[in-house]
Amino acid sequence: MANIVYLQELMANEINLIPDNIFYTFYRTLGLLPFNAEYPILEIELTVSDPLPVPVLSIPSGTLFRSRINPNSFIVTRDIADFYQGDVATKIITARYSNYTLLDNITENEFSVIPQNLTYLNTVKVTSLLSQGKAEESLSDLMFRARERIRKPGNRAVTARDYRDLALESGATKVALFPRLRLDVVNNDSFYDDLISLAVYPSSAVSTVNSALSASVPYGTRLSIVSAPVILLEGSITLVVSSQYPLNTAYALAAEAIVSSINPPNGKWGTKTLVYEIIDAIKRNGLDPNTRKTIVFDVVDIRLTQVGTAIAYEVLDIQPWHLFEIQNSIVFNYRQV
């Protein structure tokens, strides 16, 4: 074992001596280039004096507005905004952030330091974040992407992984594969050796997934692609929470846990232990993100029924291709300790 470890160490050292450019050249021969970096794009609202004292005020593309919190942070306009006397005093344009890092906790008035030459421009507000930025793809990420591409047998769907990958690339955000079983027939107990069934979410992706897979499956294979049935649930959840925090803080943490771990496209397919999944998700997300102190101690009671039928979750006919969505009408009850 010592000799093997020694030889591996020698090999790793030799690999580390290879310049990165050699790897980039190799992956380029495979048709793979690193993804370029992208700036975050914001939508901003500009407001000028009304009435405008000059015939026209032009805000050119490339205008820089600095942050009032961090002077090293700024946004740069991507569009031209021309304001005319007697015209509207507010216009919405797009701008890019100063670097590629993701934006967190942006306030609407954050980039409100206006250049001195724009005398009659009164306010600059951020109305929304249109797209998140990303840094240039690293060499290690490119290596993993190359490995995934090499694993795929061209444009053919052979393995279960091939079917899932093609479905995800075609617009689905969640996919489940069921060989030999028809999902579009109620109470169907028959099996079909030549049939591959997929449940996909959202329903809007069914047609594109069907088109992509129809041209890729082996000869003689039939496809059945259906929209994953989503069981809508409502009811009540009782939380044991800390009395040191307001109840709306506990509510926000519990709601976030349900959205990120239970509702589509997250959550498990056809789970019959949904209550335990909810308890686990809420408890894992029940900490103060700043101090790491516990806000939600426990979940002591969950009562769920299907929307529209009032049938209890425990007696529902749950199939492996079902998904679950907890509605906004869920009632949270609290016990403070």
Backbone hydrogen bonds, N-H to C=O, Kabsch-Sander energy under -0.5 kcal/mol:
donor,donor_aa,acceptor,acceptor_aa,energy
5,V,1,M,-2.6
6,Y,2,A,-2.2
7,L,3,N,-2.4
8,Q,4,I,-2.5
9,E,5,V,-2.1
10,L,6,Y,-2.0
11,M,7,L,-2.3
12,A,8,Q,-2.8
13,N,9,E,-2.2
14,E,10,L,-2.1
15,I,11,M,-2.3
16,N,12,A,-2.2
17,L,13,N,-1.0
18,I,15,I,-1.5
22,I,19,P,-1.2
23,F,19,P,-0.9
24,Y,20,D,-2.3
25,T,21,N,-2.3
26,F,22,I,-2.1
27,Y,23,F,-2.6
28,R,24,Y,-1.9
29,T,25,T,-1.5
30,L,26,F,-0.7
31,G,28,R,-1.4
32,L,27,Y,-2.5
33,L,31,G,-0.5
38,E,134,K,-2.8
41,I,131,S,-1.8
42,L,95,A,-3.3
43,E,128,S,-2.9
44,I,42,L,-0.5
44,I,93,I,-2.9
45,E,125,K,-3.3
46,L,91,K,-3.1
47,T,123,T,-2.0
48,V,89,A,-2.4
49,S,120,Y,-2.0
57,L,83,F,-2.8
59,I,57,L,-0.5
59,I,81,A,-3.3
62,G,77,T,-1.9
63,T,60,P,-1.3
65,F,75,I,-2.4
66,R,64,L,-0.5
66,R,113,V,-1.0
67,S,70,N,-0.7
67,S,73,S,-2.8
68,R,110,E,-2.9
73,S,70,N,-2.3
75,I,65,F,-2.2
76,V,96,R,-2.4
77,T,63,T,-2.3
78,R,94,T,-2.7
79,D,94,T,-0.8
81,A,59,I,-2.3
82,D,80,I,-0.5
83,F,57,L,-3.1
83,F,81,A,-0.5
85,Q,55,P,-2.4
87,D,84,Y,-2.3
91,K,46,L,-2.2
93,I,44,I,-2.1
95,A,42,L,-2.4
96,R,76,V,-2.8
97,Y,40,P,-2.3
98,S,74,F,-1.1
110,E,107,T,-1.5
112,S,109,N,-0.6
112,S,110,E,-1.1
113,V,66,R,-1.8
114,I,112,S,-0.9
118,L,115,P,-1.5
119,T,117,N,-1.2
121,L,118,L,-1.1
122,N,47,T,-2.2
122,N,120,Y,-0.7
123,T,47,T,-1.7
125,K,45,E,-2.3
126,V,108,E,-2.5
127,T,43,E,-2.8
127,T,125,K,-0.6
128,S,43,E,-1.4
130,L,41,I,-1.7
130,L,128,S,-0.7
131,S,41,I,-1.7
134,K,38,E,-2.2
137,E,35,F,-2.2
142,L,138,S,-2.3
143,M,139,L,-2.1
144,F,140,S,-2.0
145,R,141,D,-2.3
146,A,142,L,-2.3
147,R,143,M,-2.1
148,E,144,F,-2.1
149,R,145,R,-2.0
150,I,146,A,-2.5
151,R,147,R,-1.8
152,K,148,E,-0.8
152,K,149,R,-0.6
154,G,152,K,-1.8
156,R,153,P,-1.4
157,A,216,S,-2.5
158,V,156,R,-0.7
163,Y,159,T,-1.8
164,R,160,A,-2.2
165,D,161,R,-2.8
166,L,162,D,-2.5
167,A,163,Y,-2.1
168,L,164,R,-2.6
169,E,165,D,-2.5
170,S,166,L,-1.0
171,G,168,L,-1.3
172,A,167,A,-2.0
173,T,201,Y,-2.9
174,K,201,Y,-1.5
176,A,199,A,-2.1
178,F,197,S,-3.2
180,R,195,L,-3.4
181,L,178,F,-1.1
182,R,190,S,-0.5
188,N,185,V,-0.9
189,D,187,N,-0.5
192,Y,180,R,-2.0
195,L,192,Y,-1.6
196,I,222,R,-2.5
197,S,178,F,-1.5
198,L,224,S,-2.6
199,A,176,A,-2.4
200,V,198,L,-0.5
200,V,226,V,-2.3
201,Y,174,K,-2.1
205,A,202,P,-1.6
206,V,203,S,-1.6
209,V,205,A,-2.5
210,N,206,V,-2.3
211,S,207,S,-2.1
212,A,208,T,-2.2
213,L,209,V,-2.5
214,S,210,N,-2.2
215,A,211,S,-0.9
216,S,213,L,-1.7
217,V,213,L,-1.6
221,T,218,P,-1.8
222,R,194,D,-3.6
224,S,196,I,-2.0
226,V,198,L,-2.6
226,V,224,S,-0.6
228,A,200,V,-3.0
231,I,229,P,-0.6
231,I,323,L,-3.3
232,L,230,V,-0.7
233,L,325,E,-2.7
234,E,305,T,-2.6
236,S,303,R,-2.2
237,I,331,V,-2.6
238,T,301,D,-2.9
239,L,237,I,-0.5
239,L,333,N,-3.2
240,V,298,D,-2.9
241,V,239,L,-0.7
241,V,335,R,-2.1
242,S,295,I,-2.3
245,Y,242,S,-1.1
249,T,246,P,-1.2
250,A,246,P,-1.1
251,Y,247,L,-2.4
252,A,248,N,-2.1
253,L,249,T,-2.0
254,A,250,A,-2.4
255,A,251,Y,-2.8
256,E,252,A,-2.3
257,A,253,L,-2.0
258,I,254,A,-2.0
259,V,255,A,-2.3
260,S,256,E,-2.6
261,S,257,A,-1.7
262,I,258,I,-2.1
263,N,258,I,-2.5
266,N,263,N,-1.9
270,G,322,H,-3.4
271,T,268,K,-0.5
277,E,273,T,-1.9
278,I,274,L,-2.5
279,I,275,V,-2.2
280,D,276,Y,-2.5
281,A,277,E,-2.4
282,I,278,I,-2.6
283,K,279,I,-2.4
284,R,280,D,-2.2
285,N,281,A,-1.3
286,G,283,K,-1.1
288,D,293,K,-3.1
292,R,288,D,-2.8
295,I,286,G,-3.4
296,V,286,G,-2.0
297,F,240,V,-2.7
297,F,295,I,-0.7
298,D,240,V,-1.3
300,V,238,T,-1.6
300,V,298,D,-0.5
301,D,238,T,-1.0
303,R,236,S,-2.7
305,T,234,E,-2.9
306,Q,311,I,-2.7
307,V,232,L,-2.6
309,T,306,Q,-1.2
310,A,306,Q,-2.4
313,Y,304,L,-2.4
315,V,312,A,-1.3
316,L,313,Y,-1.4
318,I,316,L,-1.3
322,H,319,Q,-1.9
323,L,229,P,-2.4
325,E,231,I,-2.3
327,Q,233,L,-2.8
327,Q,325,E,-0.5
330,I,327,Q,-1.5
331,V,235,G,-2.7
333,N,237,I,-2.9
333,N,331,V,-0.5
335,R,239,L,-2.4
337,V,241,V,-2.4
